[in-house]
Amino acid sequence: MTKVCTKCGVEKDVEEFYRNKARKSGVGVYCRCCVKIIRSTDAVKESRKEYAKKYYTKNKEKIIASTRKYYEENKEHLYQKKKERWGGSEEYKKKRKISYHKNKNKLLRRQKKWYDENREEIIARRKEKRDLNPSTKANERFSSHKAYLSKKLDIKRSEIPEILIEAKIHVLDARKKIKSASD
Ligand SMILES: [Zn+2]
């Protein structure tokens, strides 16, 4: 008996597929070869992620310093590039809008998952960034949100948990992103 692998599309003997009791056919939809490839790339991805995380933790100061140096040295160039990309032609904007709408739900889900999984780290990194550049817009924004919340909740600024402000800013940014894409 043979079966077509839904991954590589090759017709192979059923012996070439792993058993899978949950399926009517009794075997999986991917052939053994394809399963092996999928498994090994997953493992590679996972170990790369682990490595990157470790590397970042170990070299944090160095990375931040060099990123900052690069930014300072290439500010103009980076700004131009960004402008070209995002401020660009109407056609580009249209394309971006279409692709955004097509993938909106997927993007939102992925973003939420990523945020939930990395919340602590995201907040810590944003704080680091703000501490490095006390005069940036991000900092202004942060303190104006702090002031607003302190007034609204009627508590001292110093008593507002930073996580609350970060979460608020995150929500606002996400909303803005959705709005700008649907305009
Ligand atoms: Zn296959």
Residues whose N, C-alpha, C, O or C-beta is under 5 A from the ligand:
A	BS01	ZN	C5 K7 C8 Y30 C31 C34
